[in-house]
């Protein structure tokens, strides 16, 4: 793998981690606001267009 390809994959990994952090922050804020867990899950999945697999990972 050349350096350019390596950096492209690294940048993508960094963006994905940033997105996960943003989603986790949103989950925490909604919970602190007293929203029911089922509603938190529904809103997060819709807002971020997450798959069921991604949801399981975030709500473990």
PyMOL Python script that loads the backbone (N, CA, C, O; Angstrom):
from pymol import cmd

cmd.read_pdbstr("""\
ATOM      1  N   UNK A   1       0.856  -1.166   0.000  1.00  0.00           N
ATOM      2  CA  UNK A   1       0.000   0.000   0.000  1.00  0.00           C
ATOM      3  C   UNK A   1       0.908   1.235   0.000  1.00  0.00           C
ATOM      4  O   UNK A   1       1.828   1.339   0.810  1.00  0.00           O
ATOM      5  N   UNK A   2       0.639   2.157  -0.907  1.00  0.00           N
ATOM      6  CA  UNK A   2       1.475   3.354  -0.941  1.00  0.00           C
ATOM      7  C   UNK A   2       1.022   4.337   0.139  1.00  0.00           C
ATOM      8  O   UNK A   2      -0.031   4.169   0.754  1.00  0.00           O
ATOM      9  N   UNK A   3       1.829   5.350   0.349  1.00  0.00           N
ATOM     10  CA  UNK A   3       1.579   6.309   1.423  1.00  0.00           C
ATOM     11  C   UNK A   3       0.265   7.061   1.225  1.00  0.00           C
ATOM     12  O   UNK A   3      -0.456   7.312   2.191  1.00  0.00           O
ATOM     13  N   UNK A   4      -0.046   7.416  -0.003  1.00  0.00           N
ATOM     14  CA  UNK A   4      -1.281   8.155  -0.281  1.00  0.00           C
ATOM     15  C   UNK A   4      -2.511   7.311   0.086  1.00  0.00           C
ATOM     16  O   UNK A   4      -3.452   7.814   0.699  1.00  0.00           O
ATOM     17  N   UNK A   5      -2.497   6.054  -0.286  1.00  0.00           N
ATOM     18  CA  UNK A   5      -3.607   5.156   0.043  1.00  0.00           C
ATOM     19  C   UNK A   5      -3.712   4.968   1.555  1.00  0.00           C
ATOM     20  O   UNK A   5      -4.808   4.972   2.115  1.00  0.00           O
ATOM     21  N   UNK A   6      -2.578   4.806   2.200  1.00  0.00           N
ATOM     22  CA  UNK A   6      -2.561   4.656   3.659  1.00  0.00           C
ATOM     23  C   UNK A   6      -3.183   5.882   4.334  1.00  0.00           C
ATOM     24  O   UNK A   6      -3.994   5.737   5.249  1.00  0.00           O
ATOM     25  N   UNK A   7      -2.815   7.076   3.894  1.00  0.00           N
ATOM     26  CA  UNK A   7      -3.342   8.300   4.483  1.00  0.00           C
ATOM     27  C   UNK A   7      -4.849   8.432   4.225  1.00  0.00           C
ATOM     28  O   UNK A   7      -5.586   8.930   5.077  1.00  0.00           O
ATOM     29  N   UNK A   8      -5.301   7.987   3.052  1.00  0.00           N
ATOM     30  CA  UNK A   8      -6.724   8.042   2.729  1.00  0.00           C
ATOM     31  C   UNK A   8      -7.518   7.167   3.707  1.00  0.00           C
ATOM     32  O   UNK A   8      -8.564   7.582   4.206  1.00  0.00           O
ATOM     33  N   UNK A   9      -7.021   5.960   3.976  1.00  0.00           N
ATOM     34  CA  UNK A   9      -7.700   5.075   4.929  1.00  0.00           C
ATOM     35  C   UNK A   9      -7.644   5.648   6.334  1.00  0.00           C
ATOM     36  O   UNK A   9      -8.619   5.551   7.080  1.00  0.00           O
ATOM     37  N   UNK A  10      -6.522   6.243   6.704  1.00  0.00           N
ATOM     38  CA  UNK A  10      -6.380   6.847   8.025  1.00  0.00           C
ATOM     39  C   UNK A  10      -7.395   7.981   8.199  1.00  0.00           C
ATOM     40  O   UNK A  10      -8.069   8.062   9.226  1.00  0.00           O
ATOM     41  N   UNK A  11      -7.501   8.857   7.193  1.00  0.00           N
ATOM     42  CA  UNK A  11      -8.447   9.973   7.267  1.00  0.00           C
ATOM     43  C   UNK A  11      -9.882   9.474   7.404  1.00  0.00           C
ATOM     44  O   UNK A  11     -10.673  10.046   8.154  1.00  0.00           O
ATOM     45  N   UNK A  12     -10.216   8.419   6.685  1.00  0.00           N
ATOM     46  CA  UNK A  12     -11.557   7.850   6.777  1.00  0.00           C
ATOM     47  C   UNK A  12     -11.811   7.297   8.176  1.00  0.00           C
ATOM     48  O   UNK A  12     -12.895   7.488   8.728  1.00  0.00           O
ATOM     49  N   UNK A  13     -10.829   6.616   8.752  1.00  0.00           N
ATOM     50  CA  UNK A  13     -10.960   6.092  10.113  1.00  0.00           C
ATOM     51  C   UNK A  13     -11.181   7.217  11.114  1.00  0.00           C
ATOM     52  O   UNK A  13     -12.010   7.095  12.016  1.00  0.00           O
ATOM     53  N   UNK A  14     -10.443   8.312  10.958  1.00  0.00           N
ATOM     54  CA  UNK A  14     -10.580   9.455  11.858  1.00  0.00           C
ATOM     55  C   UNK A  14     -11.977  10.061  11.752  1.00  0.00           C
ATOM     56  O   UNK A  14     -12.585  10.401  12.767  1.00  0.00           O
ATOM     57  N   UNK A  15     -12.488  10.197  10.531  1.00  0.00           N
ATOM     58  CA  UNK A  15     -13.844  10.739  10.345  1.00  0.00           C
ATOM     59  C   UNK A  15     -14.893   9.831  10.981  1.00  0.00           C
ATOM     60  O   UNK A  15     -15.821  10.308  11.634  1.00  0.00           O
ATOM     61  N   UNK A  16     -14.741   8.538  10.790  1.00  0.00           N
ATOM     62  CA  UNK A  16     -15.707   7.591  11.368  1.00  0.00           C
ATOM     63  C   UNK A  16     -15.689   7.667  12.891  1.00  0.00           C
ATOM     64  O   UNK A  16     -16.746   7.643  13.520  1.00  0.00           O
ATOM     65  N   UNK A  17     -14.511   7.758  13.488  1.00  0.00           N
ATOM     66  CA  UNK A  17     -14.410   7.843  14.950  1.00  0.00           C
ATOM     67  C   UNK A  17     -15.043   9.142  15.442  1.00  0.00           C
ATOM     68  O   UNK A  17     -15.715   9.155  16.474  1.00  0.00           O
ATOM     69  N   UNK A  18     -14.833  10.222  14.715  1.00  0.00           N
ATOM     70  CA  UNK A  18     -15.450  11.496  15.077  1.00  0.00           C
ATOM     71  C   UNK A  18     -16.963  11.431  15.018  1.00  0.00           C
ATOM     72  O   UNK A  18     -17.650  11.995  15.870  1.00  0.00           O
ATOM     73  N   UNK A  19     -17.479  10.746  14.014  1.00  0.00           N
ATOM     74  CA  UNK A  19     -18.932  10.582  13.898  1.00  0.00           C
ATOM     75  C   UNK A  19     -19.466   9.772  15.066  1.00  0.00           C
ATOM     76  O   UNK A  19     -20.483  10.125  15.663  1.00  0.00           O
ATOM     77  N   UNK A  20     -18.774   8.676  15.392  1.00  0.00           N
ATOM     78  CA  UNK A  20     -19.223   7.858  16.534  1.00  0.00           C
ATOM     79  C   UNK A  20     -19.217   8.666  17.821  1.00  0.00           C
ATOM     80  O   UNK A  20     -20.133   8.543  18.634  1.00  0.00           O
ATOM     81  N   UNK A  21     -18.190   9.495  18.014  1.00  0.00           N
ATOM     82  CA  UNK A  21     -18.130  10.329  19.218  1.00  0.00           C
ATOM     83  C   UNK A  21     -19.299  11.310  19.253  1.00  0.00           C
ATOM     84  O   UNK A  21     -19.893  11.527  20.309  1.00  0.00           O
ATOM     85  N   UNK A  22     -19.633  11.903  18.108  1.00  0.00           N
ATOM     86  CA  UNK A  22     -20.757  12.835  18.037  1.00  0.00           C
ATOM     87  C   UNK A  22     -22.067  12.128  18.352  1.00  0.00           C
ATOM     88  O   UNK A  22     -22.914  12.672  19.060  1.00  0.00           O
ATOM     89  N   UNK A  23     -22.233  10.939  17.837  1.00  0.00           N
ATOM     90  CA  UNK A  23     -23.464  10.176  18.090  1.00  0.00           C
ATOM     91  C   UNK A  23     -23.555   9.811  19.564  1.00  0.00           C
ATOM     92  O   UNK A  23     -24.620   9.937  20.170  1.00  0.00           O
ATOM     93  N   UNK A  24     -22.456   9.363  20.141  1.00  0.00           N
ATOM     94  CA  UNK A  24     -22.468   9.015  21.573  1.00  0.00           C
ATOM     95  C   UNK A  24     -22.788  10.244  22.430  1.00  0.00           C
ATOM     96  O   UNK A  24     -23.491  10.135  23.434  1.00  0.00           O
ATOM     97  N   UNK A  25     -22.276  11.399  22.037  1.00  0.00           N
ATOM     98  CA  UNK A  25     -22.591  12.637  22.753  1.00  0.00           C
ATOM     99  C   UNK A  25     -24.069  12.971  22.656  1.00  0.00           C
ATOM    100  O   UNK A  25     -24.680  13.396  23.636  1.00  0.00           O
ATOM    101  N   UNK A  26     -24.636  12.782  21.491  1.00  0.00           N
ATOM    102  CA  UNK A  26     -26.062  13.028  21.297  1.00  0.00           C
ATOM    103  C   UNK A  26     -26.890  12.084  22.168  1.00  0.00           C
ATOM    104  O   UNK A  26     -27.864  12.500  22.796  1.00  0.00           O
ATOM    105  N   UNK A  27     -26.499  10.822  22.200  1.00  0.00           N
ATOM    106  CA  UNK A  27     -27.195   9.837  23.034  1.00  0.00           C
ATOM    107  C   UNK A  27     -27.167  10.282  24.494  1.00  0.00           C
ATOM    108  O   UNK A  27     -28.189  10.246  25.178  1.00  0.00           O
ATOM    109  N   UNK A  28     -26.015  10.693  24.961  1.00  0.00           N
ATOM    110  CA  UNK A  28     -25.871  11.111  26.357  1.00  0.00           C
ATOM    111  C   UNK A  28     -26.737  12.334  26.657  1.00  0.00           C
ATOM    112  O   UNK A  28     -27.382  12.394  27.704  1.00  0.00           O
ATOM    113  N   UNK A  29     -26.754  13.297  25.754  1.00  0.00           N
ATOM    114  CA  UNK A  29     -27.576  14.494  25.962  1.00  0.00           C
ATOM    115  C   UNK A  29     -29.060  14.151  26.020  1.00  0.00           C
ATOM    116  O   UNK A  29     -29.786  14.671  26.868  1.00  0.00           O
ATOM    117  N   UNK A  30     -29.509  13.287  25.130  1.00  0.00           N
ATOM    118  CA  UNK A  30     -30.924  12.903  25.130  1.00  0.00           C
ATOM    119  C   UNK A  30     -31.284  12.151  26.405  1.00  0.00           C
ATOM    120  O   UNK A  30     -32.370  12.338  26.954  1.00  0.00           O
ATOM    121  N   UNK A  31     -30.384  11.310  26.872  1.00  0.00           N
ATOM    122  CA  UNK A  31     -30.636  10.596  28.136  1.00  0.00           C
ATOM    123  C   UNK A  31     -30.702  11.577  29.301  1.00  0.00           C
ATOM    124  O   UNK A  31     -31.578  11.469  30.159  1.00  0.00           O
ATOM    125  N   UNK A  32     -29.779  12.531  29.332  1.00  0.00           N
ATOM    126  CA  UNK A  32     -29.770  13.521  30.413  1.00  0.00           C
ATOM    127  C   UNK A  32     -31.021  14.383  30.397  1.00  0.00           C
ATOM    128  O   UNK A  32     -31.466  14.869  31.437  1.00  0.00           O
ATOM    129  N   UNK A  33     -31.581  14.569  29.215  1.00  0.00           N
ATOM    130  CA  UNK A  33     -32.815  15.349  29.091  1.00  0.00           C
ATOM    131  C   UNK A  33     -34.038  14.553  29.547  1.00  0.00           C
ATOM    132  O   UNK A  33     -35.149  15.080  29.594  1.00  0.00           O
ATOM    133  N   UNK A  34     -33.823  13.279  29.882  1.00  0.00           N
ATOM    134  CA  UNK A  34     -34.915  12.462  30.405  1.00  0.00           C
ATOM    135  C   UNK A  34     -35.729  11.738  29.355  1.00  0.00           C
ATOM    136  O   UNK A  34     -36.816  11.238  29.644  1.00  0.00           O
ATOM    137  N   UNK A  35     -35.217  11.678  28.149  1.00  0.00           N
ATOM    138  CA  UNK A  35     -35.949  10.996  27.082  1.00  0.00           C
ATOM    139  C   UNK A  35     -35.916   9.486  27.317  1.00  0.00           C
ATOM    140  O   UNK A  35     -34.897   8.939  27.737  1.00  0.00           O
ATOM    141  N   UNK A  36     -37.023   8.828  27.047  1.00  0.00           N
ATOM    142  CA  UNK A  36     -37.116   7.377  27.195  1.00  0.00           C
ATOM    143  C   UNK A  36     -36.121   6.698  26.247  1.00  0.00           C
ATOM    144  O   UNK A  36     -35.896   7.173  25.134  1.00  0.00           O
ATOM    145  N   UNK A  37     -35.537   5.603  26.685  1.00  0.00           N
ATOM    146  CA  UNK A  37     -34.496   4.906  25.918  1.00  0.00           C
ATOM    147  C   UNK A  37     -34.972   4.505  24.517  1.00  0.00           C
ATOM    148  O   UNK A  37     -34.225   4.633  23.547  1.00  0.00           O
ATOM    149  N   UNK A  38     -36.197   4.027  24.414  1.00  0.00           N
ATOM    150  CA  UNK A  38     -36.724   3.627  23.107  1.00  0.00           C
ATOM    151  C   UNK A  38     -36.801   4.824  22.166  1.00  0.00           C
ATOM    152  O   UNK A  38     -36.528   4.697  20.972  1.00  0.00           O
ATOM    153  N   UNK A  39     -37.167   5.972  22.695  1.00  0.00           N
ATOM    154  CA  UNK A  39     -37.249   7.176  21.876  1.00  0.00           C
ATOM    155  C   UNK A  39     -35.854   7.672  21.489  1.00  0.00           C
ATOM    156  O   UNK A  39     -35.648   8.141  20.370  1.00  0.00           O
ATOM    157  N   UNK A  40     -34.902   7.567  22.414  1.00  0.00           N
ATOM    158  CA  UNK A  40     -33.513   7.928  22.115  1.00  0.00           C
ATOM    159  C   UNK A  40     -33.022   7.099  20.931  1.00  0.00           C
ATOM    160  O   UNK A  40     -32.463   7.634  19.974  1.00  0.00           O
ATOM    161  N   UNK A  41     -33.236   5.799  21.009  1.00  0.00           N
ATOM    162  CA  UNK A  41     -32.779   4.907  19.940  1.00  0.00           C
ATOM    163  C   UNK A  41     -33.436   5.256  18.608  1.00  0.00           C
ATOM    164  O   UNK A  41     -32.769   5.304  17.575  1.00  0.00           O
ATOM    165  N   UNK A  42     -34.723   5.493  18.634  1.00  0.00           N
ATOM    166  CA  UNK A  42     -35.446   5.802  17.406  1.00  0.00           C
ATOM    167  C   UNK A  42     -34.937   7.099  16.781  1.00  0.00           C
ATOM    168  O   UNK A  42     -34.679   7.153  15.579  1.00  0.00           O
ATOM    169  N   UNK A  43     -34.796   8.127  17.587  1.00  0.00           N
ATOM    170  CA  UNK A  43     -34.352   9.421  17.067  1.00  0.00           C
ATOM    171  C   UNK A  43     -32.919   9.361  16.552  1.00  0.00           C
ATOM    172  O   UNK A  43     -32.611   9.926  15.503  1.00  0.00           O
ATOM    173  N   UNK A  44     -32.046   8.681  17.285  1.00  0.00           N
ATOM    174  CA  UNK A  44     -30.651   8.575  16.868  1.00  0.00           C
ATOM    175  C   UNK A  44     -30.547   7.800  15.557  1.00  0.00           C
ATOM    176  O   UNK A  44     -29.811   8.201  14.656  1.00  0.00           O
ATOM    177  N   UNK A  45     -31.268   6.709  15.448  1.00  0.00           N
ATOM    178  CA  UNK A  45     -31.194   5.900  14.232  1.00  0.00           C
ATOM    179  C   UNK A  45     -31.694   6.696  13.027  1.00  0.00           C
ATOM    180  O   UNK A  45     -31.110   6.620  11.946  1.00  0.00           O
ATOM    181  N   UNK A  46     -32.755   7.446  13.205  1.00  0.00           N
ATOM    182  CA  UNK A  46     -33.289   8.246  12.102  1.00  0.00           C
ATOM    183  C   UNK A  46     -32.348   9.398  11.747  1.00  0.00           C
ATOM    184  O   UNK A  46     -32.059   9.628  10.573  1.00  0.00           O
ATOM    185  N   UNK A  47     -31.879  10.110  12.748  1.00  0.00           N
ATOM    186  CA  UNK A  47     -31.050  11.300  12.516  1.00  0.00           C
ATOM    187  C   UNK A  47     -29.742  10.965  11.804  1.00  0.00           C
ATOM    188  O   UNK A  47     -29.302  11.700  10.919  1.00  0.00           O
ATOM    189  N   UNK A  48     -29.130   9.859  12.194  1.00  0.00           N
ATOM    190  CA  UNK A  48     -27.813   9.519  11.658  1.00  0.00           C
ATOM    191  C   UNK A  48     -27.866   8.402  10.617  1.00  0.00           C
ATOM    192  O   UNK A  48     -26.823   7.940  10.153  1.00  0.00           O
ATOM    193  N   UNK A  49     -29.072   7.963  10.246  1.00  0.00           N
ATOM    194  CA  UNK A  49     -29.257   6.911   9.227  1.00  0.00           C
ATOM    195  C   UNK A  49     -28.390   5.691   9.528  1.00  0.00           C
ATOM    196  O   UNK A  49     -27.589   5.264   8.696  1.00  0.00           O
ATOM    197  N   UNK A  50     -28.562   5.135  10.729  1.00  0.00           N
ATOM    198  CA  UNK A  50     -27.751   4.008  11.185  1.00  0.00           C
ATOM    199  C   UNK A  50     -28.436   2.676  10.907  1.00  0.00           C
ATOM    200  O   UNK A  50     -29.662   2.572  10.932  1.00  0.00           O
ATOM    201  N   UNK A  51     -27.628   1.674  10.645  1.00  0.00           N
ATOM    202  CA  UNK A  51     -28.141   0.319  10.474  1.00  0.00           C
ATOM    203  C   UNK A  51     -28.401  -0.292  11.845  1.00  0.00           C
ATOM    204  O   UNK A  51     -27.964   0.241  12.865  1.00  0.00           O
ATOM    205  N   UNK A  52     -29.111  -1.404  11.862  1.00  0.00           N
ATOM    206  CA  UNK A  52     -29.352  -2.107  13.126  1.00  0.00           C
ATOM    207  C   UNK A  52     -28.037  -2.544  13.762  1.00  0.00           C
ATOM    208  O   UNK A  52     -27.892  -2.492  14.983  1.00  0.00           O
ATOM    209  N   UNK A  53     -27.089  -2.970  12.952  1.00  0.00           N
ATOM    210  CA  UNK A  53     -25.782  -3.390  13.455  1.00  0.00           C
ATOM    211  C   UNK A  53     -25.060  -2.222  14.135  1.00  0.00           C
ATOM    212  O   UNK A  53     -24.489  -2.383  15.213  1.00  0.00           O
ATOM    213  N   UNK A  54     -25.088  -1.064  13.508  1.00  0.00           N
ATOM    214  CA  UNK A  54     -24.449   0.115  14.089  1.00  0.00           C
ATOM    215  C   UNK A  54     -25.135   0.510  15.404  1.00  0.00           C
ATOM    216  O   UNK A  54     -24.479   0.932  16.356  1.00  0.00           O
ATOM    217  N   UNK A  55     -26.439   0.369  15.440  1.00  0.00           N
ATOM    218  CA  UNK A  55     -27.185   0.686  16.656  1.00  0.00           C
ATOM    219  C   UNK A  55     -26.794  -0.234  17.799  1.00  0.00           C
ATOM    220  O   UNK A  55     -26.599   0.216  18.928  1.00  0.00           O
ATOM    221  N   UNK A  56     -26.681  -1.522  17.507  1.00  0.00           N
ATOM    222  CA  UNK A  56     -26.282  -2.473  18.546  1.00  0.00           C
ATOM    223  C   UNK A  56     -24.921  -2.088  19.121  1.00  0.00           C
ATOM    224  O   UNK A  56     -24.714  -2.131  20.334  1.00  0.00           O
ATOM    225  N   UNK A  57     -24.006  -1.716  18.245  1.00  0.00           N
ATOM    226  CA  UNK A  57     -22.665  -1.331  18.681  1.00  0.00           C
ATOM    227  C   UNK A  57     -22.703  -0.103  19.589  1.00  0.00           C
ATOM    228  O   UNK A  57     -21.992  -0.052  20.593  1.00  0.00           O
ATOM    229  N   UNK A  58     -23.518   0.871  19.246  1.00  0.00           N
ATOM    230  CA  UNK A  58     -23.592   2.099  20.022  1.00  0.00           C
ATOM    231  C   UNK A  58     -24.323   1.942  21.359  1.00  0.00           C
ATOM    232  O   UNK A  58     -24.026   2.650  22.321  1.00  0.00           O
ATOM    233  N   UNK A  59     -25.268   1.023  21.411  1.00  0.00           N
ATOM    234  CA  UNK A  59     -26.098   0.883  22.608  1.00  0.00           C
ATOM    235  C   UNK A  59     -25.757  -0.361  23.420  1.00  0.00           C
ATOM    236  O   UNK A  59     -26.587  -0.836  24.195  1.00  0.00           O
ATOM    237  N   UNK A  60     -24.564  -0.889  23.258  1.00  0.00           N
ATOM    238  CA  UNK A  60     -24.140  -2.078  24.041  1.00  0.00           C
ATOM    239  C   UNK A  60     -23.991  -1.716  25.484  1.00  0.00           C
ATOM    240  O   UNK A  60     -23.644  -2.568  26.301  1.00  0.00           O
TER     241      UNK A  60
END
""", "prot")
cmd.dss("prot")
cmd.show_as("cartoon", "prot")
cmd.util.cbc("prot")
cmd.orient("prot")
